[in-house]
């Protein structure tokens, strides 16, 4: 696997929870960016299966299938085992061991101030577990066990990166210089809404998955939310906040056509059906190369999982070296 220390810009750790097939929001929001970063950074891509248990420990039957699905989508999106290292989090218990040690340096009050913790408890109406509260500590261990200095994230994850920096700083102060203070690398890609204009989420049924066929994609596009106040095709319509046009901006390479559609839509001179039909064509064309690669990988699931297993074994000495260093400095060896 490709943990190449000669890459010039440092080390990246990033990943996904294996909660189900990836969708086009993942593709343009993270995966395409990760694929670009592989050439310049030593990249570790983490299948964060321990993190799944913080909110979905009651469905263990789903995890292995979802790991295979996520890995297949990652490879199809251009993540390359010759350029990066793929890691199964639960197979390297050094992640959890380091998180336990970091937990000794982190107060409950600090964790309760993490915005995503409060949001999840409220939105999912959870009786939160200790695992959910300490999720950011495990995430910090995931990052720092590779001594990563860069973490590609969305804005909602920046508070977690700040906590990681605090933990690194506190450890370095107490035990000597050990960890970098990683920086969050914000993606410049658009954050796509779901087909119903809510946040795109697999459990909402409002995502276009990378495994969807062209026919399934077209069906979902044709049923997309548009301007709810527009009753007839000749009614003036609103482009802003309209997911059909947000998708056109991302997936339709003909920018003159997109601007023409917007002008005519605002004037009530084009119907939703025509705009959606053209979007479906553009989106299917955009996804065609990725679908072709995915079909090839899907034919050989053992090969896909071997990529993950090989990467995990390649990462084992890296994480063990960091854990041993930490244990020694904390007086445990």
Helices and strands as residue ranges (DSSP letters): E 11-16, H 24-26, I 27-31, H 32-37, E 42-47, H 49-56, G 60-62, H 63-76, E 84-88, G 89-91, H 94-103, H 108-112, H 115-123, H 130-133, H 135-144, E 150-153, G 155-157, H 158-175, E 183-186, G 202-204, H 214-222, H 243-251, H 255-266, H 272-298, H 301-329
